[in-house]
Amino acid sequence: MHLILDNYGTHKHPKVRAWLARRPRYHLHCTPTYASWLNQVERWFGLITQRAIRRGSFRTVRELVQRIDSFVTRYNRTAAPFAWTATADSIVAKVGRIAQAITGRHTSHTVLGRDNGSSSGTGWSPWPDNSCPLW
């Protein structure tokens, strides 16, 4: 089972590492730092920020929650699934550029059946060793 994670540190916790160590079937792949645009949940949070809470002034957490709930209710009346507008090749190229900028090295990829020539066979990772930089 391949799990795609962001680079947040929760999967670095010793309890999580121990759990994963007991389950060798699980393989972690992390999105590169500064690549939240790959995660459509991040896009949803961006919409909430832009359309509901940016430049808002909330005296209580309850007011903030009410504003968000109101936005979600309005949004859901006409909601449609998010759709990728970029091609797979353009996304892979952008991830490669980000990985190169972060690591200082050019990386090749396995995405959608493209073999990166690695012997690990674990699939795509923007990191040269197919791991998260936190490991």
DSSP file (Angstrom, degrees, kcal/mol; ACC not computed):
  #  RESIDUE AA STRUCTURE BP1 BP2  ACC     N-H-->O    O-->H-N    N-H-->O    O-->H-N    TCO  KAPPA ALPHA  PHI   PSI    X-CA   Y-CA   Z-CA
    1    1 A M              0   0    0      0, 0.0    26,-2.8     0, 0.0     2,-0.5   0.000 360.0 360.0 360.0 126.4    0.0    0.0    0.0
    2    2 A H  E     -a   27   0A   0     24,-0.2     2,-0.5    26,-0.0    26,-0.2  -0.871 360.0-163.7-101.5 125.1    1.5    3.3   -1.1
    3    3 A L  E     -a   28   0A   0     24,-3.0    26,-2.7    -2,-0.5     2,-0.6  -0.926   6.7-151.8-111.2 128.3    0.6    6.3    1.1
    4    4 A I  E     +a   29   0A   0     -2,-0.5     2,-0.3    24,-0.2    26,-0.2  -0.889  24.2 174.6-103.0 124.3    1.1    9.8   -0.2
    5    5 A L  E     -a   30   0A   0     24,-3.0    26,-3.1    -2,-0.6     2,-0.1  -0.837  30.8-120.3-124.9 157.8    1.8   12.4    2.6
    6    6 A D        -     0   0    0     -2,-0.3    27,-0.1    24,-0.2    -1,-0.0  -0.349  44.6 -97.3 -82.9-178.6    2.7   16.0    2.8
    7    7 A N  S    S+     0   0    0     25,-0.2     2,-0.1    -2,-0.1    26,-0.1   0.169  76.6 133.0 -91.3  20.3    5.9   16.8    4.6
    8    8 A Y    >   -     0   0    0      1,-0.1     3,-0.7     3,-0.0   126,-0.1  -0.418  64.5-120.0 -66.5 149.6    4.3   17.6    7.9
    9    9 A G  G >  S+     0   0    0      1,-0.2     3,-2.0     2,-0.1     4,-0.4   0.404  86.7  98.1 -80.2   1.3    6.2   15.9   10.8
   10   10 A T  G >  S+     0   0    0      1,-0.3     3,-1.2     2,-0.2     6,-0.2   0.857  81.6  55.5 -61.2 -33.9    3.5   13.7   12.2
   11   11 A H  G <  S+     0   0    0     -3,-0.7    -1,-0.3     1,-0.2    -2,-0.1   0.496  98.9  64.4 -77.2  -0.4    4.7   10.6   10.3
   12   12 A K  G <  S+     0   0    0     -3,-2.0    -1,-0.2     4,-0.1    -2,-0.2   0.575  74.6 115.4 -92.6 -12.5    8.1   11.1   11.9
   13   13 A H  S <> S-     0   0    0     -3,-1.2     4,-2.6    -4,-0.4     3,-0.4  -0.285  76.4-121.5 -59.8 140.5    6.8   10.5   15.4
   14   14 A P  H  > S+     0   0    0      0, 0.0     4,-2.5     0, 0.0     5,-0.2   0.836 111.9  53.4 -54.6 -36.3    8.3    7.3   17.0
   15   15 A K  H  > S+     0   0    0      2,-0.2     4,-2.1     1,-0.2     5,-0.1   0.901 110.9  46.2 -66.6 -38.8    4.9    5.7   17.5
   16   16 A V  H  > S+     0   0    0     -3,-0.4     4,-2.6    -6,-0.2     5,-0.2   0.921 112.6  50.0 -69.2 -43.0    4.1    6.2   13.9
   17   17 A R  H  X S+     0   0    0     -4,-2.6     4,-2.4     1,-0.2    -2,-0.2   0.905 111.0  49.7 -60.2 -41.5    7.5    4.9   12.8
   18   18 A A  H  X S+     0   0    0     -4,-2.5     4,-1.4    -5,-0.2    -1,-0.2   0.911 110.5  50.1 -64.7 -41.9    7.0    1.8   15.0
   19   19 A W  H  < S+     0   0    0     -4,-2.1     3,-0.3     1,-0.2     4,-0.3   0.934 113.3  45.7 -60.4 -46.7    3.5    1.2   13.6
   20   20 A L  H >< S+     0   0    0     -4,-2.6     3,-1.5     1,-0.2     6,-0.3   0.864 106.3  59.6 -65.5 -36.2    4.9    1.5   10.0
   21   21 A A  H 3< S+     0   0    0     -4,-2.4    -1,-0.2     1,-0.3    -2,-0.2   0.829 103.8  51.8 -62.4 -31.4    7.9   -0.8   10.9
   22   22 A R  T 3< S+     0   0    0     -4,-1.4    -1,-0.3    -3,-0.3    -2,-0.2   0.511 109.1  54.6 -80.9  -4.2    5.4   -3.5   11.9
   23   23 A R    X   +     0   0    0     -3,-1.5     3,-2.1    -4,-0.3    -1,-0.2  -0.661  59.6 171.6-130.3  76.0    3.6   -3.1    8.5
   24   24 A P  T 3  S+     0   0    0      0, 0.0    -1,-0.1     0, 0.0    -3,-0.1   0.630  72.1  75.0 -64.8 -11.0    6.2   -3.5    5.7
   25   25 A R  T 3  S+     0   0    0     -3,-0.1     2,-0.4    -5,-0.0    -5,-0.0   0.721  81.2  85.0 -71.2 -20.0    3.4   -3.5    3.2
   26   26 A Y    <   -     0   0    0     -3,-2.1     2,-0.4    -6,-0.3   -24,-0.2  -0.703  59.0-172.6 -89.2 131.7    3.1    0.3    3.6
   27   27 A H  E     -a    2   0A   0    -26,-2.8   -24,-3.0    -2,-0.4     2,-0.4  -0.990  13.0-144.4-125.8 125.5    5.3    2.6    1.7
   28   28 A L  E     -a    3   0A   0     -2,-0.4     2,-0.4   -26,-0.2   -24,-0.2  -0.719  15.7-178.1 -93.4 137.8    5.4    6.3    2.3
   29   29 A H  E     -a    4   0A   0    -26,-2.7   -24,-3.0    -2,-0.4     2,-0.4  -0.998  13.9-152.9-130.5 128.2    5.9    8.9   -0.4
   30   30 A C  E     -a    5   0A   0     -2,-0.4   -24,-0.2   -26,-0.2    97,-0.2  -0.821  14.7-125.0-106.1 140.4    6.0   12.6    0.5
   31   31 A T        -     0   0    0    -26,-3.1     3,-0.1    -2,-0.4     4,-0.1  -0.517  45.5 -94.7 -71.5 150.8    5.1   15.5   -1.6
   32   32 A P    >   -     0   0    0      0, 0.0     3,-1.3     0, 0.0   -25,-0.2  -0.269  45.8 -90.2 -65.2 152.9    7.9   18.0   -1.9
   33   33 A T  T 3  S+     0   0    0      1,-0.3    69,-0.1     2,-0.1    -3,-0.0  -0.358 115.9  23.3 -56.7 143.0    8.1   21.0    0.4
   34   34 A Y  T 3  S+     0   0    0     -3,-0.1    -1,-0.3     1,-0.1     3,-0.2   0.718  94.2 107.2  67.8  24.3    6.2   23.9   -1.1
   35   35 A A    X   +     0   0    0     -3,-1.3     3,-2.3     1,-0.1     4,-0.3  -0.103  24.9 130.1-120.2  35.7    4.1   21.7   -3.3
   36   36 A S  G >   +     0   0    0      1,-0.3     3,-1.8     2,-0.2     6,-0.3   0.741  61.4  77.1 -61.8 -19.8    0.8   22.0   -1.5
   37   37 A W  G 3  S+     0   0    0      1,-0.3    -1,-0.3    -3,-0.2     6,-0.1   0.699  84.2  65.0 -63.5 -16.7   -0.7   22.8   -4.9
   38   38 A L  G <  S+     0   0    0     -3,-2.3     2,-0.6     1,-0.1    -1,-0.3   0.707  91.2  73.2 -74.5 -18.9   -0.5   19.0   -5.6
   39   39 A N    X>  -     0   0    0     -3,-1.8     4,-1.1    -4,-0.3     3,-0.7  -0.858  68.2-158.8-103.0 116.0   -3.0   18.4   -2.8
   40   40 A Q  H 3> S+     0   0    0     -2,-0.6     4,-1.8     1,-0.3    -1,-0.1   0.740  91.7  64.5 -69.6 -20.9   -6.6   19.3   -3.7
   41   41 A V  H 3> S+     0   0    0      1,-0.2     4,-2.3     2,-0.2    -1,-0.3   0.897  99.7  53.8 -63.9 -38.4   -7.5   19.5    0.0
   42   42 A E  H <> S+     0   0    0     -3,-0.7     4,-2.1    -6,-0.3    -2,-0.2   0.874 104.7  54.5 -62.0 -35.6   -5.1   22.4    0.2
   43   43 A R  H  X S+     0   0    0     -4,-1.1     4,-2.0    -7,-0.2    -1,-0.2   0.912 106.8  50.9 -63.0 -41.5   -6.9   24.0   -2.7
   44   44 A W  H  X S+     0   0    0     -4,-1.8     4,-2.2     1,-0.2    -2,-0.2   0.921 109.4  49.6 -61.7 -45.5  -10.2   23.8   -0.7
   45   45 A F  H  X S+     0   0    0     -4,-2.3     4,-2.5     1,-0.2    -1,-0.2   0.871 108.1  55.6 -61.8 -35.5   -8.5   25.4    2.3
   46   46 A G  H  X S+     0   0    0     -4,-2.1     4,-3.0     2,-0.2     5,-0.2   0.905 106.0  50.1 -62.7 -41.7   -7.3   28.1    0.0
   47   47 A L  H  X S+     0   0    0     -4,-2.0     4,-3.0     2,-0.2     5,-0.4   0.924 110.3  49.8 -62.9 -43.9  -10.9   28.8   -1.2
   48   48 A I  H  X>S+     0   0    0     -4,-2.2     4,-2.0     1,-0.2     5,-1.5   0.935 113.8  46.4 -59.5 -45.1  -12.1   29.1    2.4
   49   49 A T  I  <>S+     0   0    0     -4,-2.5     5,-2.5     3,-0.2     4,-0.4   0.948 118.0  41.1 -62.0 -49.5   -9.3   31.5    3.2
   50   50 A Q  I  <5S+     0   0    0     -4,-3.0    -2,-0.2     1,-0.2    -1,-0.2   0.899 126.5  30.3 -67.6 -42.0   -9.8   33.6    0.1
   51   51 A R  I  <5S+     0   0    0     -4,-3.0    -1,-0.2    -5,-0.2    -3,-0.2   0.626 131.1  22.6 -98.3 -14.1  -13.6   33.7    0.1
   52   52 A A  I  <5S+     0   0    0     -4,-2.0    -3,-0.2    -5,-0.4    -2,-0.1   0.760 126.4  18.2-122.6 -40.0  -14.6   33.5    3.7
   53   53 A I  I > <S+     0   0    0     -5,-1.5     3,-2.2    -4,-0.4    -4,-0.2   0.657  79.7 112.8-119.9 -16.1  -12.0   34.5    6.2
   54   54 A R  T 3 <S+     0   0    0     -5,-2.5     3,-0.1    -6,-0.3    -4,-0.0  -0.363  95.9   6.1 -62.4 137.5   -9.2   36.6    4.7
   55   55 A R  T 3  S+     0   0    0      1,-0.2    -1,-0.3    -2,-0.0     2,-0.2   0.606 102.5 137.4  64.3  13.4   -9.3   40.2    6.0
   56   56 A G    <   -     0   0    0     -3,-2.2     2,-0.5     2,-0.0    -1,-0.2  -0.513  47.6-145.5 -85.0 158.2  -12.0   39.1    8.5
   57   57 A S        -     0   0    0     -2,-0.2     2,-0.5    -3,-0.1    -3,-0.0  -0.979  18.3-176.6-125.1 117.1  -12.1   40.1   12.1
   58   58 A F        -     0   0    0     -2,-0.5     3,-0.0     1,-0.1    -2,-0.0  -0.958  18.2-166.3-121.4 122.1  -13.5   37.5   14.4
   59   59 A R  S    S+     0   0    0     -2,-0.5     2,-0.3     1,-0.1    -1,-0.1   0.753  78.0  20.5 -77.1 -23.8  -13.9   38.2   18.1
   60   60 A T  S  > S-     0   0    0      1,-0.1     4,-1.6     0, 0.0     5,-0.1  -0.935  75.9-115.4-140.7 162.5  -14.4   34.5   19.0
   61   61 A V  H  > S+     0   0    0     -2,-0.3     4,-2.8     1,-0.2     5,-0.2   0.869 116.5  61.5 -63.4 -36.3  -13.7   31.1   17.6
   62   62 A R  H  > S+     0   0    0      1,-0.2     4,-2.5     2,-0.2    -1,-0.2   0.910 102.6  49.9 -57.7 -43.5  -17.4   30.6   17.3
   63   63 A E  H  > S+     0   0    0      2,-0.2     4,-2.2     1,-0.2    -1,-0.2   0.915 111.2  49.3 -61.3 -42.6  -17.7   33.6   14.9
   64   64 A L  H  X S+     0   0    0     -4,-1.6     4,-2.3     2,-0.2    -2,-0.2   0.936 111.9  47.8 -61.6 -47.4  -14.9   32.1   12.8
   65   65 A V  H  X S+     0   0    0     -4,-2.8     4,-3.0     1,-0.2     5,-0.2   0.898 110.7  52.1 -62.0 -41.1  -16.5   28.7   12.7
   66   66 A Q  H  X S+     0   0    0     -4,-2.5     4,-2.5    -5,-0.2    -1,-0.2   0.900 109.0  50.4 -62.5 -40.4  -19.9   30.3   11.8
   67   67 A R  H  X S+     0   0    0     -4,-2.2     4,-2.2     2,-0.2    -2,-0.2   0.928 113.3  45.3 -62.8 -44.9  -18.3   32.2    8.9
   68   68 A I  H  X S+     0   0    0     -4,-2.3     4,-2.7     2,-0.2    -2,-0.2   0.935 113.2  49.6 -65.0 -46.2  -16.7   29.0    7.6
   69   69 A D  H  X S+     0   0    0     -4,-3.0     4,-2.4     1,-0.2    -2,-0.2   0.902 110.6  50.9 -59.7 -41.2  -19.9   27.0    8.0
   70   70 A S  H  X S+     0   0    0     -4,-2.5     4,-2.3    -5,-0.2    -1,-0.2   0.918 110.9  48.5 -62.4 -43.8  -21.8   29.7    6.2
   71   71 A F  H  X S+     0   0    0     -4,-2.2     4,-3.2     1,-0.2     5,-0.2   0.936 110.9  50.2 -61.1 -46.5  -19.3   29.7    3.3
   72   72 A V  H  X S+     0   0    0     -4,-2.7     4,-2.6     1,-0.2    -2,-0.2   0.902 109.9  51.0 -60.9 -41.6  -19.4   25.9    3.0
   73   73 A T  H  X S+     0   0    0     -4,-2.4     4,-0.7    -5,-0.2    -1,-0.2   0.940 114.7  42.7 -60.9 -47.7  -23.2   25.9    2.9
   74   74 A R  H >< S+     0   0    0     -4,-2.3     3,-0.9     1,-0.2     4,-0.5   0.929 115.2  49.9 -63.3 -45.4  -23.3   28.5    0.1
   75   75 A Y  H >< S+     0   0    0     -4,-3.2     3,-1.3     1,-0.2     4,-0.4   0.897 104.4  58.1 -61.5 -42.0  -20.4   26.8   -1.8
   76   76 A N  H 3< S+     0   0    0     -4,-2.6     3,-0.3     1,-0.3    -1,-0.2   0.684  89.7  73.7 -66.9 -17.7  -22.1   23.3   -1.6
   77   77 A R  T << S+     0   0    0     -3,-0.9    -1,-0.3    -4,-0.7    -2,-0.2   0.840 119.0  14.1 -63.8 -31.7  -25.2   24.6   -3.4
   78   78 A T  S <  S+     0   0    0     -3,-1.3    -1,-0.2    -4,-0.5    -2,-0.2   0.143  94.2 146.1-128.3  18.3  -23.3   24.8   -6.7
   79   79 A A        -     0   0    0     -4,-0.4    -3,-0.1    -3,-0.3    -4,-0.0  -0.217  21.2-178.6 -64.8 147.2  -20.2   22.8   -5.9
   80   80 A A        -     0   0    0      3,-0.0     3,-0.1     0, 0.0    -2,-0.1  -0.957  39.0 -85.2-136.8 155.2  -18.5   20.6   -8.5
   81   81 A P        -     0   0    0      0, 0.0     2,-0.1     0, 0.0     0, 0.0  -0.269  50.1-102.7 -59.5 147.2  -15.4   18.4   -8.1
   82   82 A F        -     0   0    0      1,-0.0     2,-0.4    -3,-0.0   -42,-0.0  -0.466  40.2-152.2 -65.0 143.1  -12.1   20.1   -8.5
   83   83 A A        -     0   0    0     -2,-0.1     2,-0.3    -3,-0.1    -1,-0.0  -0.975  13.6-122.6-124.5 133.9  -10.6   19.4  -12.0
   84   84 A W        -     0   0    0     -2,-0.4     0, 0.0     1,-0.2     0, 0.0  -0.545  23.4-176.6 -68.0 133.8   -7.0   19.2  -12.9
   85   85 A T        +     0   0    0     -2,-0.3     2,-0.2     2,-0.1    -1,-0.2   0.540  60.5  79.1-106.4 -11.9   -6.3   21.7  -15.7
   86   86 A A  S    S-     0   0    0      1,-0.1     2,-0.1     2,-0.0    -2,-0.0  -0.620  83.9-113.4 -93.0 155.1   -2.7   20.8  -16.2
   87   87 A T     >  -     0   0    0     -2,-0.2     4,-2.1     1,-0.1     5,-0.2  -0.467  26.5-113.2 -79.9 159.1   -1.5   17.7  -18.0
   88   88 A A  H  > S+     0   0    0      1,-0.2     4,-2.7     2,-0.2     5,-0.2   0.905 118.2  53.9 -57.6 -41.7    0.3   14.9  -16.2
   89   89 A D  H  > S+     0   0    0      1,-0.2     4,-2.3     2,-0.2    -1,-0.2   0.891 107.8  48.5 -62.7 -39.7    3.5   15.8  -18.0
   90   90 A S  H  > S+     0   0    0      2,-0.2     4,-2.1     1,-0.2    -1,-0.2   0.868 112.3  49.4 -70.4 -33.9    3.4   19.4  -17.0
   91   91 A I  H  X S+     0   0    0     -4,-2.1     4,-2.6     2,-0.2     5,-0.2   0.934 111.4  48.5 -67.1 -45.7    2.8   18.4  -13.3
   92   92 A V  H  X S+     0   0    0     -4,-2.7     4,-2.3     1,-0.2    -2,-0.2   0.909 111.7  50.3 -60.2 -42.5    5.7   16.0  -13.4
   93   93 A A  H  X S+     0   0    0     -4,-2.3     4,-2.1    -5,-0.2    -1,-0.2   0.907 111.0  48.5 -63.2 -41.5    7.9   18.6  -14.9
   94   94 A K  H  X S+     0   0    0     -4,-2.1     4,-2.4     2,-0.2    -2,-0.2   0.917 110.6  50.1 -66.7 -42.4    6.9   21.2  -12.2
   95   95 A V  H  X S+     0   0    0     -4,-2.6     4,-2.9     1,-0.2     5,-0.2   0.902 109.9  52.6 -61.3 -40.1    7.5   18.7   -9.4
   96   96 A G  H  X S+     0   0    0     -4,-2.3     4,-2.4    -5,-0.2    11,-0.2   0.902 108.9  49.1 -61.3 -41.5   10.9   17.9  -10.9
   97   97 A R  H  X S+     0   0    0     -4,-2.1     4,-2.2     2,-0.2    -2,-0.2   0.901 112.7  47.7 -65.5 -40.0   11.8   21.6  -11.0
   98   98 A I  H  X S+     0   0    0     -4,-2.4     4,-2.4     2,-0.2     5,-0.2   0.946 112.5  48.5 -65.0 -47.5   10.7   22.0   -7.4
   99   99 A A  H  X S+     0   0    0     -4,-2.9     4,-3.1     1,-0.2     6,-0.4   0.900 112.1  49.6 -59.7 -41.2   12.7   19.0   -6.3
  100  100 A Q  H  X S+     0   0    0     -4,-2.4     4,-2.4    -5,-0.2    -1,-0.2   0.904 110.8  49.6 -65.2 -40.4   15.8   20.2   -8.1
  101  101 A A  H  < S+     0   0    0     -4,-2.2    -2,-0.2     2,-0.2    -1,-0.2   0.879 116.9  41.6 -65.3 -36.9   15.5   23.6   -6.5
  102  102 A I  H  < S+     0   0    0     -4,-2.4    -2,-0.2    -5,-0.1    -1,-0.2   0.921 127.3  28.9 -77.1 -45.1   15.1   22.1   -3.1
  103  103 A T  H  < S-     0   0    0     -4,-3.1    -3,-0.2     2,-0.3    -2,-0.2   0.697  94.6-130.6 -92.1 -19.7   17.8   19.4   -3.3
  104  104 A G  S  < S+     0   0    0     -4,-2.4     2,-0.4    -5,-0.4    -4,-0.2   0.542  76.9  99.3  79.4   6.0   20.1   21.0   -5.8
  105  105 A R  S    S-     0   0    0     -6,-0.4     2,-0.4    -5,-0.1    -1,-0.3  -0.934  77.0-116.7-126.0 149.0   20.1   17.8   -7.8
  106  106 A H        -     0   0    0     -2,-0.4     2,-0.4    -3,-0.1    -9,-0.1  -0.674  34.7-164.6 -80.1 135.8   18.2   16.8  -10.9
  107  107 A T        -     0   0    0     -2,-0.4     2,-0.2   -11,-0.2    -7,-0.1  -0.919  11.1-144.6-121.4 149.6   15.9   13.8  -10.3
  108  108 A S        -     0   0    0     -2,-0.4     2,-0.3     8,-0.1    17,-0.3  -0.671  23.9-144.1-103.7 168.1   14.1   11.5  -12.6
  109  109 A H        -     0   0    0     -2,-0.2     2,-0.5     6,-0.2    15,-0.1  -0.882  21.0-146.0-135.8 156.9   10.6   10.2  -11.9
  110  110 A T        +     0   0    0     -2,-0.3    14,-0.5     5,-0.1     2,-0.4  -0.955  41.1 149.4-118.8 108.6    8.3    7.2  -12.2
  111  111 A V    >   -     0   0    0     -2,-0.5     3,-1.7     3,-0.3    -2,-0.1  -0.998  67.0  -5.3-139.7 135.7    4.8    8.6  -12.7
  112  112 A L  T 3  S-     0   0    0     -2,-0.4    -1,-0.1     1,-0.3     3,-0.1   0.888 138.0 -41.1  48.6  46.0    2.0    7.0  -14.6
  113  113 A G  T 3  S+     0   0    0      1,-0.3     2,-0.7    -3,-0.0    -1,-0.3   0.484 100.8 136.3  86.3   2.8    4.2    4.1  -15.8
  114  114 A R    <   -     0   0    0     -3,-1.7     2,-0.4     2,-0.0    -3,-0.3  -0.761  49.3-139.1 -85.5 119.7    7.3    6.2  -16.5
  115  115 A D        -     0   0    0     -2,-0.7    -6,-0.2    -5,-0.2    -5,-0.1  -0.617  12.5-161.1 -83.1 131.6   10.3    4.3  -15.2
  116  116 A N        -     0   0    0     -2,-0.4    -1,-0.1    -8,-0.1    -8,-0.1   0.429  43.6-114.8 -90.1   1.9   12.9    6.4  -13.5
  117  117 A G        +     0   0    0      1,-0.3     2,-0.1    -8,-0.1    -2,-0.1   0.521  66.8 145.4  81.7   3.8   15.5    3.6  -13.9
  118  118 A S        -     0   0    0      1,-0.1     3,-0.3     5,-0.1    -1,-0.3  -0.432  50.7-140.3 -76.1 152.2   15.8    3.1  -10.1
  119  119 A S  S    S+     0   0    0      1,-0.2    -1,-0.1    -2,-0.1    -2,-0.0   0.603  91.5  76.4 -84.5 -11.3   16.3   -0.4   -8.9
  120  120 A S  S    S-     0   0    0      1,-0.1    -1,-0.2     3,-0.1    -2,-0.0   0.838  77.1-156.4 -71.6 -31.6   14.0    0.1   -5.9
  121  121 A G        +     0   0    0     -3,-0.3     3,-0.1     1,-0.1    -1,-0.1   0.703  51.5 128.6  65.0  18.7   10.8   -0.2   -8.0
  122  122 A T        -     0   0    0      1,-0.3     2,-0.2     3,-0.0    -1,-0.1   0.513  66.4-119.8 -86.6  -3.5    8.9    1.7   -5.3
  123  123 A G        -     0   0    0     -5,-0.1    -1,-0.3     2,-0.1     2,-0.2  -0.568  56.0  -9.3  98.9-165.6    7.5    4.2   -7.7
  124  124 A W        +     0   0    0    -14,-0.5   -15,-0.1    -2,-0.2   -13,-0.1  -0.435  55.0 157.6 -78.4 140.2    7.8    8.0   -8.0
  125  125 A S        -     0   0    0    -17,-0.3     5,-0.2    -2,-0.2   -94,-0.1  -0.927  38.3-140.9-151.8 138.7    9.4   10.2   -5.5
  126  126 A P  S    S+     0   0    0      0, 0.0   -95,-0.1     0, 0.0     6,-0.0   0.637  84.5  85.6 -73.5 -10.3   10.8   13.7   -6.0
  127  127 A W  S >  S-     0   0    0    -97,-0.2     3,-2.5     4,-0.1    -2,-0.1  -0.744  86.1-126.4 -94.5 137.9   13.6   12.8   -3.7
  128  128 A P  T 3  S+     0   0    0      0, 0.0    -1,-0.1     0, 0.0   -20,-0.1   0.771 110.2  45.2 -55.0 -30.0   16.7   11.0   -5.1
  129  129 A D  T 3  S-     0   0    0      2,-0.2     3,-0.1    -3,-0.0    -2,-0.0   0.194 113.2-114.5-100.8  17.5   16.5    8.1   -2.6
  130  130 A N  S <  S+     0   0    0     -3,-2.5     2,-0.3     1,-0.2    -6,-0.0   0.807  81.6 104.6  56.9  34.2   12.7    7.7   -2.9
  131  131 A S  S    S-     0   0    0   -102,-0.1    -1,-0.2    -6,-0.0    -2,-0.2  -0.893  78.6 -93.6-136.0 167.6   12.1    8.9    0.7
  132  132 A C    >   -     0   0    0     -2,-0.3     3,-1.3     1,-0.1  -104,-0.0  -0.530  34.4-123.3 -74.1 148.1   10.8   11.9    2.6
  133  133 A P  T 3  S+     0   0    0      0, 0.0    -1,-0.1     0, 0.0  -126,-0.0   0.664 109.1  65.5 -68.3 -12.6   13.6   14.3    3.6
  134  134 A L  T 3         0   0    0      1,-0.2  -127,-0.0  -126,-0.1  -125,-0.0   0.678 360.0 360.0 -81.3 -16.8   12.3   13.8    7.2
  135  135 A W    <         0   0    0     -3,-1.3    -1,-0.2     0, 0.0    -3,-0.0   0.494 360.0 360.0 -79.1 360.0   13.3   10.2    7.4
